[in-house]
Amino acid sequence: MSLHGRSYDKALDDLKRSGLYRRLGLDKTPSKASVSRWKKDLRLYFRLLLRLTFFRIMRSKQLRKLIAIVDGTGVKLGRASHHYEERVRKRRSYLLVTAVYAPEIDSFFDITATPSYVTELTAFKTYLVGEITRLKIFWAVVADKRYDDSSLIEMLERAGIVPCIPARKGMLAPKGGPRARSDKNYQIVRKTYYVRSLIESGFSSVKSFSPLAIRAIAWESRESEVLAYYLAHNVARLLVMGKIWY
């Protein structure tokens, strides 16, 4: 339903015609209300599956340490078309998705979805940086100037991770300390990897098979849909590799 942008009615009709509900152990197709409730509760399962697919790809590539690229992208919210929004001069609302991407295996490690008024730095420091430092599978973290923050850089360094974040210029240019070290690391990494364009390719891949907008109203349902898109990307990588997921 999420990947094809279908309504509850159309998705349940497809489920009934396919007979898949019997393979799921159901006597009949569920109601729209049941699916809506389940959708809110699927966030933890989607996040777990996203992580499991990531580790499966990592093991298949026989890699133990990866480089992490962090960036954000917007996902449109609502049913209104772009033409309608332009005509009524309505500001387009969107969901901010902050993601951790590993270019060596072309897979997403984890994501967080937040309202558009939350900055990428806040979203990253609130959840994602804790997961990165806890699991210790990344040797470096690459991000843009929006992540130029001394406390974040020091947190990564204490965890044994090399921060590669360019420093802001002008009055905010660092004279020394963690921000200067991180900027130097970024200049070295940039000569070896086209790091900034790699995660954009990953975002484009996800958006190529996902709907143009999220129509769900409940916050939990919106996050479930976004997680489904990124999980589908990782599963597609497994299929390309011939690794069947059970």
N, C-alpha and C positions, 0 to 999 in steps of 0.2 A: 504493500500500500504506500509506504513512504518513498520507495525508489521510483515507483511509476506515477506518483502524484494522484493516486486514485482516492475516491471518496470511500467512506465505510460501506455504503451499499454496493458499489461496484466490486470492491475487494472481497466482500463476503459472498457475492454471487460467484465470483471466480473460484473462491475456496469451495463452495458447494458443488460447482460443476466438476472440479478436479477430483473431488473425493479425498483431498489431502487431510481433511479434518478427521477422517477415520484412522489414518496412519498416525495421527497425533493422539489417538486414544479418546476422541470425542464422539459422543453419540449423535450429535447434530452440530451445525454451525453455530457459533456463539452469537449473541446479540451485539448490537452496536455499543450498548452501554458497557458490556463486558470487555470488548476490545479496547474501548477508551480507558477503562480502569487498568487493564493489563499494560497498555502502552505507557502509562505513567510509571509503572513499577519495573519496566524493562531496562532502565538506565544502568543499573548495576550489572545486569547480565551482559548488555552490550559492551560495557567498559571492560568486563572480564574477558569477553571473547576477543575484543580488540587487542588486549594485552597478550592473550594466548596465541593469536595468529602472528603477532609481531615476533614472539619468542620462537615460534615454529620456523618462521622464515629465517631468523637469525641463526638457529641451529643448522638449518639446511645449507646455509652459506658458510658454515663452520667459522663464524666470527665470534670473538669474545668481547671486543671493545669497539664501540661505534662513535661516530661524531653526531651530535644532535643539532639540528637547526630549528630555531624557534621563531615563529611568526604568527601573525593574525590575518584573518580574512573575514569579510562580511557575508551574511546570508540574509536575503530579503525576507521580511515578514509580511503576511497579509495576502489578500486575494486581489487587490486592485492592480490593474495593468499600469505599465509605465506611462502610456498615453493618458490614462485617466488622472494619474497623480500629477502629471505636468499641466493638465487642463485646469484642475482645481487648485493647483499650487500647493499640494500637500507634501510635506516633508516625508520622504521615504524612511520607514522604520526598518531596522535590521538587527540581526543577532551577531555579536562578535564571537568568532571562533578562534581561540588561541591553541596552536598545535605544536607538538614535538615530532619532528620528522627525521628519519635516518636515511640519508641518501645512498649509503652503500647497499642497502637492501630495498630501497624504494618503498618504505612502509612507514606508517604512522604509529608512534609509540603510545601516545595518549592525546586527548584534546580536552578543552574546557569551553563551555558555551556560557556567555554572560551577556547582559544587556549592553547596548551600544555605549552607554555612558560610563561603563567600567573600562579602564585603560588596560592595554595588553600587559603592561608591567604588573599591575595589581593582580590580574588574572593568573599570571605566571607565578608570582611570588606566593599567592594564596594556596595554590594546590600543586601545580606541575613541578616546581623546583624541588619540593619535598619528595616527590616520586623519583625524580632524577638522581638526587643525592642518596636516597635510601637504597636503590637497587644497584648502583655503582656499575652500570654497563656502558656508560658514556665516558670517553676520555676528554671530550671537549664539548662546549656549548657555544654555538654561533648565533648571534642575533643582531638586530640593527640598533640604531642610536636610541630608540625608545626604551631600550633595556639598559642604558648607561646609568647604572645606579651602584654606588659604592657598597651598600649593604648586600646587594645581590651578588656582586662580584666576589666579595669576601666570603660569602656563604658557599659559593662554588669552589673557591680556592681551598677552604677548610675541608671540603669533601674530596679533595684531590682531583678536581675537574678543572681543566684549563679554560678560563673564560675568554672568548674571542668576540668582544663587543666594541665597536668603534666609539670613540669619545666624541661628544658634542664639541663644536668649535666655538670660537668667539670668546665671550666672557666666561663661558663654562668649560673651556679647555683645561684639562688637568695639567698640573706642574709636576706631578709625581704620584706615587701611591698606587692603589689597586686599579683605578680607572686608566692610568697611563700604561700599566702592565697589560691590561686587557686590550687596549687600543693597539699596542705593539703586537700582541698575539694575533689580532684580527688582520693586521697588515701582512703578516707572514702567511696566514692561512688563505687569504684572498688570492695570493699569487699561485697557490697550488690548486684550490678548488674554486669553481664558480658557484660558491655556496648560496648566494642570495637567489639565484635563478632556479636552483634545484627544488626548493620547497614550493616555489610558484608553479613549477611543473606538476608537483604533487597536488596542489590545490586545483589546478586546471583539470587534472585527471578525475578528481572527485566530482567537480561541478559538471563534467561532461555527461555523467549518467545520473545526476540527481536533479530533482525539480528546480525550477527557477526561484521558487519561494516556499517557505514553510507556512502552512495554513492553520496549524494547530494553535489553540488558544492557551491551554494550560502550559505553564512553564516546564513541567516535568515531561510533557509530551513533546515539546519543542526540542529539548535536549536529547530525548530518545531518538527522534528523527535524525538529528545531526550525527549522533553516534552511529546510527545505522548506515549513513553514507560512508563514513570513514572505515567502518568494519567491512563494508562491501569492497572498498579499495584493497584492503589487506587480503581478503578472500580471493579477489581477482589475481593478486600476485601469486598466491598459492596455486591457483589453477594453471597459471602460465608456467609455473615451475613443475607442474605435474604432481604436486603434493596434495592428495585428496584429504579433505578435512572431515573427520568423523566427530 
